[in-house]
Amino acid sequence: MKVASSMVTAWLLVGVISSGCGPSQTELDLQVTEISDVIIATQTEESARPTAAPTSITAQVNSPTEVVGLASIEDLTKAINDDPNSAIAYLSRGVAHQAMGNLNRAILDYDQAIALDPRYTLAIFERGNAYFEKGDLDMSLADYDRAIGLDPQFTAGFNNRGRTYAALGDLESAIADFGQAIALDIRFAEAYYNRGLAYFDAGEFDRAIADYDQAIELETHLIASVYNNRGNAYFEKGNIDKAISDFDQAIFLDDQFALAFSNRGRAYGTQGDLDRAIVDFDQAIALDPNLAAAYSNRGVAFEFKGDLDRATADFNRAIELDPFYADAYYNRGNIYLNEGRYDLAIDDYSEAIGLDSRLYEAYYNRGFAYSNLSDFDRAIPDYDRAIALNPQFAEAYFQGGLAYAISGQNDQAVSYLSSFIEIDPNVGIAFYMRGVTYAEMGELEKASSDLEIALELGLEPTVKRAAEDLLEELGQ
């Protein structure tokens, strides 16, 4: 079976494959807290939610220490009426609107401030922040470009443009911008934190950890999030003890940190401590009843404990909370697959693939379901796709080889079974199946050799008798 994944991104822990080369197992989902918004002098804490929007940015005006937003919108409107040409008054009211979530009104005020002063860097920057919050990343990027063009030393501009590049999936540009922010201010803790997130997304876990280390040393206000995310990086490196230690520290610093409880539960589950995992998932859900990943991960724990009814209920709840949660569909599909409800499993795997086309285990398991329905014409393309996404996915070669063999495509069957054997040369059933295929092709010496190796490695009693009978027949 398999477990759910998510994002600021969803990062998957590759599932355990059963020794019989059956369906791919469940995966546990990890949650990473988001990239930090910044202002020029202070940073605002981001929401500790897996898909939370970035927090609004408080801009600075008048002096390096005066923060806009202290005056009411009513007072700022009066100031504008008194002086309609005051760009700073429009900027200030825009910031106030943005803080209240009135993004369209904020953008109108920023537009007016920029119309009055086309080189008003801070107004352009704040408008970029508002566009980012609206999800209009292209407009956001354009404003950050313009602000940086006006002020090439604008540290916060590089940081927030990096955040936008990250949201667009351009991690290389994001890392470059966070690096430039750090070059301009070597003690900019949040830029280290953000670059760590980008390195994590890029799979560069050692670099991510180094940046998180630096953010911790600089005592960022995001310290609990940094420990949580460094724990995720250690988890991906397979250092589960260090991951748990970091999740412990994140929880010590913020005992309301639902994501950290969910992530620690995931780590406990990986160690096989399902009871402690469930306790942590329960706590995560108590703190945040809308945290879909916690339900999905708890479902995985229940699944491994054999409580399929509770597991299915948790996967259903995760999907209800987040209909775009690919791993929740995948995990529920695994339950249907193991129950022999192949049509339902195929539906869930198809939904998961539609939401995340990189989910190679879903292709493999859907192919496995099709194989169980003897629909090899559909099974084979799924095995092929799983292998294209993960060329080291041994089980896909094995099941694909069987499907090709049953379909009478012996050359492809031998190729796939040979690839499986290259990856894992100690599985007797693979040599047996290749030997049978060679026999079908009339290559009797190769068939005999494979059958002998299969018997040496060990086979189940019924398969062993079949191998011995075939060897005897070939000897005649």
C-alpha positions in Angstrom: 0.0 0.0 0.0 1.0 3.6 -0.2 0.8 6.8 1.7 -0.1 10.3 0.9 2.1 13.2 0.0 1.6 17.0 0.0 3.4 20.2 -0.4 4.2 23.3 0.5 5.0 20.8 -1.8 4.4 17.2 -1.1 7.6 15.2 -0.7 7.2 11.4 -0.8 8.9 8.7 1.1 9.3 5.8 -1.3 7.0 3.0 -0.2 8.2 -0.4 0.9 7.7 -3.1 -1.8 6.6 -6.5 -0.8 9.0 -9.3 -1.3 6.6 -11.0 -3.7 6.9 -8.1 -6.2 3.3 -7.1 -5.6 1.8 -3.6 -5.3 3.8 -0.7 -4.1 3.4 0.1 -0.4 2.0 3.1 1.4 4.0 6.3 1.8 3.9 8.8 4.6 3.6 12.5 3.7 5.8 15.2 5.0 5.0 18.8 5.5 7.3 21.7 5.0 6.5 25.1 6.3 6.5 27.9 3.8 8.9 30.4 2.4 9.0 33.5 4.5 7.8 37.0 3.5 10.0 39.8 4.6 9.9 43.5 5.0 12.9 45.8 5.1 13.5 45.7 8.8 11.4 43.0 10.3 9.9 39.7 9.1 6.4 38.5 9.7 5.8 34.9 10.7 4.2 32.7 8.1 1.3 30.4 8.7 2.2 26.9 9.8 -0.1 25.2 7.4 0.8 22.9 4.5 -0.9 25.0 1.8 -1.3 28.3 3.5 -1.0 31.5 1.6 2.0 33.7 2.4 1.4 36.2 5.1 1.0 39.8 4.2 4.0 42.1 4.3 4.1 45.2 6.5 5.9 47.9 4.6 8.1 50.7 6.0 7.6 54.3 5.2 8.7 57.7 6.5 11.7 56.3 8.5 13.6 53.1 8.7 11.8 52.1 11.9 8.3 53.4 11.3 5.9 50.7 10.1 2.8 51.5 8.1 -0.5 50.2 9.4 -0.6 51.9 12.7 -3.1 54.5 11.4 -6.7 53.5 10.6 -8.0 53.4 7.0 -10.4 56.2 8.0 -7.4 58.4 9.1 -5.5 57.5 6.0 -8.4 58.4 3.8 -8.6 61.8 5.5 -4.9 62.3 4.9 -5.5 61.5 1.2 -8.4 64.0 1.1 -6.2 66.6 2.7 -3.4 66.0 0.2 -4.5 64.0 -2.9 -0.9 64.1 -4.2 0.6 62.3 -1.2 2.0 59.0 -2.6 3.0 57.9 0.9 -0.6 58.3 2.1 -1.8 56.0 -0.7 1.0 53.5 0.1 0.0 53.6 3.7 -3.6 53.0 3.0 -2.7 50.2 0.6 -0.7 48.5 3.3 -3.7 48.8 5.7 -6.0 47.3 3.2 -3.6 44.5 2.5 -3.3 43.7 6.2 -7.1 43.3 6.3 -7.1 41.0 3.2 -8.6 43.6 0.9 -6.0 42.9 -1.9 -7.9 44.6 -4.8 -8.3 47.8 -2.8 -4.6 47.6 -1.8 -3.5 47.3 -5.4 -5.6 50.3 -6.4 -3.9 52.4 -3.7 -0.5 51.2 -4.8 -1.4 52.0 -8.4 -2.2 55.5 -7.3 1.0 55.9 -5.3 3.1 54.7 -8.3 1.2 57.0 -10.6 2.2 59.9 -8.4 5.8 58.7 -8.1 6.8 56.1 -10.8 10.1 55.5 -9.0 8.5 54.8 -5.6 10.3 51.5 -5.0 8.5 50.6 -1.8 5.0 51.0 -3.4 6.1 48.9 -6.4 7.4 46.3 -4.0 4.3 46.2 -1.9 2.1 45.9 -5.0 4.2 42.9 -5.9 3.5 41.4 -2.5 -0.2 42.0 -3.0 -0.2 40.3 -6.4 1.7 37.4 -4.8 -1.0 37.0 -2.2 -3.7 37.0 -5.0 -1.8 34.3 -6.8 -0.9 36.5 -9.8 2.7 35.4 -9.9 3.5 37.0 -13.2 2.4 40.4 -12.1 4.2 39.9 -8.8 7.4 39.0 -10.6 7.2 42.0 -12.8 6.9 44.4 -9.8 9.8 42.8 -8.0 11.9 43.1 -11.2 11.0 46.8 -11.4 11.7 47.4 -7.7 15.1 45.7 -8.0 15.9 47.7 -11.2 15.3 50.9 -9.3 17.3 49.7 -6.2 19.8 47.0 -6.9 20.6 46.8 -3.2 17.0 46.0 -2.3 17.5 43.0 -0.1 13.8 42.3 0.6 13.1 42.6 -3.1 15.5 39.8 -3.9 14.1 37.6 -1.1 10.5 38.1 -2.3 11.3 37.7 -5.9 13.1 34.4 -5.0 9.9 33.4 -3.2 7.9 34.0 -6.4 10.4 32.1 -8.5 10.0 29.2 -6.1 6.2 29.3 -6.4 6.7 29.2 -10.2 8.9 26.1 -9.9 12.0 27.9 -11.0 14.2 26.8 -8.2 17.5 27.8 -9.9 16.4 31.4 -10.1 14.9 31.3 -6.6 18.2 30.0 -5.1 20.1 32.7 -7.0 17.9 35.5 -5.6 18.1 34.2 -2.1 21.8 34.0 -2.5 21.9 37.6 -3.6 19.8 38.7 -0.6 22.4 36.9 1.6 25.3 38.6 -0.2 23.7 42.0 0.5 23.0 41.0 4.1 25.0 38.1 5.4 22.9 38.0 8.6 19.6 37.8 6.8 18.3 34.7 8.6 15.1 34.4 6.6 16.9 34.3 3.3 19.0 31.3 4.5 15.7 29.7 5.6 14.1 30.3 2.2 17.1 29.1 0.3 17.1 26.0 2.5 13.5 25.4 1.4 14.4 25.8 -2.3 17.4 23.4 -1.9 15.1 20.9 -0.2 12.7 21.1 -3.2 15.6 20.6 -5.5 16.6 17.5 -3.6 19.8 19.0 -2.3 19.3 18.0 1.3 22.8 18.6 2.6 22.8 22.2 1.3 19.3 22.7 2.8 20.6 21.5 6.2 23.5 23.9 6.0 21.2 26.8 5.3 18.9 25.8 8.1 21.9 25.5 10.4 22.8 29.1 9.5 19.2 30.3 10.1 19.2 28.7 13.6 22.6 30.2 14.4 21.3 33.7 13.5 18.2 33.1 15.7 15.5 33.7 13.1 12.0 34.3 14.5 11.0 31.4 12.3 13.1 29.1 14.5 10.4 26.4 15.1 9.7 26.2 11.4 13.5 25.9 10.7 13.7 22.9 13.1 10.7 21.3 11.4 12.1 21.7 8.0 15.6 20.6 8.9 13.9 17.5 10.4 12.3 16.9 7.0 15.7 17.1 5.4 17.2 14.7 7.8 14.2 12.4 7.2 14.8 12.4 3.4 18.5 11.5 4.1 17.3 8.6 6.1 18.6 9.9 9.4 15.3 9.4 11.3 16.8 9.8 14.8 18.0 13.3 13.9 14.7 14.1 12.2 12.8 13.2 15.4 15.2 15.3 17.5 14.4 18.3 15.3 10.7 17.7 15.4 11.0 17.4 19.2 12.7 20.8 19.3 10.1 22.4 17.0 7.3 21.2 19.3 9.2 22.4 22.4 9.4 25.8 20.8 5.8 25.8 19.7 3.5 23.2 21.2 0.7 24.3 18.9 2.8 23.4 15.8 0.5 20.9 14.1 2.8 20.2 11.2 5.7 19.2 13.5 3.4 16.7 15.3 2.4 15.3 11.9 6.0 15.0 10.7 7.2 13.4 13.9 4.4 10.9 13.6 5.6 10.2 10.1 9.1 9.5 11.5 7.8 7.2 14.2 5.7 5.4 11.6 8.8 4.8 9.5 10.5 3.3 12.5 7.5 1.0 12.9 6.3 2.6 16.1 2.8 2.9 14.9 1.2 3.6 18.3 3.4 6.7 18.9 2.8 7.8 15.3 -1.0 7.7 15.8 -0.7 9.7 19.0 1.2 12.4 17.1 -1.3 12.4 14.2 -4.1 12.6 16.7 -2.5 15.7 18.3 -1.9 17.3 14.9 -5.5 16.9 14.0 -6.6 18.2 17.4 -4.5 21.3 16.7 -5.6 21.7 13.1 -8.7 19.7 12.2 -8.2 20.7 8.5 -4.7 19.3 8.2 -5.3 16.7 5.4 -1.8 15.3 5.6 -2.3 14.2 9.2 -5.5 12.3 8.3 -3.8 10.7 5.3 -0.7 9.7 7.4 -2.8 8.4 10.3 -4.7 6.4 7.7 -1.4 4.8 6.7 -0.7 3.9 10.3 -4.1 2.3 10.7 -3.6 0.5 7.4 -0.3 -1.1 8.6 -2.1 -2.0 11.9 -4.7 -3.8 9.8 -7.5 -1.5 10.7 -8.7 -0.9 7.2 -12.0 0.7 8.1 -10.3 3.5 10.1 -7.7 3.8 7.4 -10.3 4.3 4.7 -12.2 6.8 6.8 -9.1 8.9 7.2 -8.3 8.8 3.5 -11.8 9.8 2.8 -11.5 12.7 5.2 -8.2 13.8 3.7 -9.8 13.9 0.3 -12.8 15.8 1.6 -10.5 18.4 3.1 -8.2 18.5 0.0 -9.8 17.1 -3.2 -6.4 17.7 -5.0 -4.4 15.6 -2.6 -2.9 13.0 -4.9 -1.5 10.7 -2.2 -4.8 10.4 -0.4 -6.3 8.9 -3.5 -3.3 6.7 -4.0 -3.5 5.4 -0.4 -7.2 4.7 -0.6 -6.5 3.0 -3.9 -4.0 0.7 -2.2 -6.7 -0.5 0.2 -9.1 -1.2 -2.6 -6.3 -3.1 -4.4 -5.5 -5.2 -1.4 -9.2 -6.0 -1.0 -9.5 -7.1 -4.6 -11.7 -4.1 -5.6 -9.7 -3.5 -8.7 -12.1 -1.1 -10.5 -12.2 1.2 -7.5 -8.4 1.0 -7.1 -8.0 1.9 -10.8 -10.3 4.9 -10.4 -8.3 6.2 -7.4 -4.9 5.6 -9.0 -6.1 7.4 -12.1 -7.2 10.4 -10.0 -3.8 10.4 -8.2 -2.0 10.3 -11.6 -4.1 13.1 -12.9 -3.1 15.3 -9.9 0.5 14.2 -9.9 1.9 12.7 -13.1 5.2 12.0 -11.3 3.7 9.5 -8.9 5.4 6.4 -10.4 4.0 4.1 -7.7 0.5 4.9 -8.8 1.3 3.9 -12.4 2.8 0.7 -11.1 -0.1 -0.2 -8.8 -2.7 0.7 -11.5 -0.8 -1.6 -13.8 -0.9 -4.3 -11.1 -4.7 -3.8 -10.8 -5.1 -4.1 -14.6 -2.9 -7.3 -14.5 -5.3 -8.8 -11.9 -8.1 -8.1 -14.3 -6.1 -9.7 -17.1 -6.1 -6.4 -19.0 -2.5 -6.6 -20.0 -2.9 -4.1 -22.9 -3.5 -1.4 -20.3 -1.2 -2.9 -17.6 1.9 -2.8 -19.9 1.9 1.0 -20.6 1.5 1.7 -16.9 4.6 -0.5 -16.1 6.5 1.2 -18.9 5.6 4.7 -17.5 6.6 3.7 -13.9 10.0 2.6 -15.3 10.4 5.8 -17.3 9.8 7.8 -14.1 12.0 5.6 -12.0 14.5 3.4 -14.0 15.6 1.6 -10.8 12.0 0.5 -9.9 12.7 -3.2 -9.9 9.2 -4.4 -9.3 7.9 -2.7 -12.4 10.4 -4.6 -14.5 9.2 -7.8 -12.9 5.5 -7.3 -13.3 6.0 -5.7 -16.7 8.0 -8.8 -17.7 5.2 -11.1 -16.6 2.6 -9.0 -18.5 4.7 -9.1 -21.7 5.2 -12.9 -21.3 1.6 -13.6 -20.8 0.8 -11.4 -23.8 3.2 -13.5 -25.9 5.8 -10.6 -26.3 8.7 -12.8 -25.3 11.6 -10.5 -26.3 10.2 -7.6 -24.2 9.5 -10.1 -21.4 13.1 -11.2 -21.4 14.4 -7.6 -21.5 12.3 -6.6 -18.5 13.1 -9.7 -16.4 16.8 -9.3 -17.2 16.6 -5.6 -16.0 15.0 -6.8 -12.8 17.7 -9.4 -12.3 20.4 -6.8 -12.8 18.9 -4.7 -9.9 18.2 -7.7 -7.7 20.0 -10.9 -8.7 18.8 -12.9 -5.6 15.1 -13.5 -6.5 14.5 -17.1 -7.7 11.1 -16.4 -9.2 12.6 -13.9 -11.6 15.1 -16.5 -13.0 12.3 -19.0 -13.1 10.0 -16.7 -15.2 12.9 -15.8 -17.5 13.8 -19.5 -17.9 10.2 -20.3 -18.8 10.2 -17.5 -21.3 13.5 -18.7 -22.8 11.9 -22.2 -23.1 9.0 -20.7 -25.0 11.5 -19.0 -27.4 13.3 -22.3 -28.0 16.5 -21.1 -26.2 16.9 -24.2 -24.2 20.4 -23.8 -22.8 19.5 -20.3 -21.4 16.2 -21.8 -20.1 18.0 -24.6 -18.3 20.6 -22.3 -16.8 18.0 -19.9 -15.4 15.9 -22.7 -14.0 18.9 -24.2 -12.2 19.8 -20.8 -10.7 16.1 -20.4 -9.6 16.2 -23.7 -7.8 19.5 -22.7 -6.1 18.1 -19.4 -4.9 14.9 -21.0 -3.7 11.3 -21.2 -4.9 7.9 -21.8 -3.3 7.0 -25.5 -3.3 4.6 -25.4 -6.2 6.9 -23.3 -8.3 9.9 -25.5 -7.3 8.1 -28.6 -8.6 7.2 -26.8 -11.9 10.8 -25.8 -12.3 12.1 -29.3 -11.7 9.5 -30.8 -14.1 10.5 -28.3 -16.8 14.2 -28.9 -16.3 13.5 -32.7 -16.7 11.5 -32.0 -19.8 14.3 -29.9 -21.3 16.9 -32.6 -20.5 15.0 -35.1 -22.6 
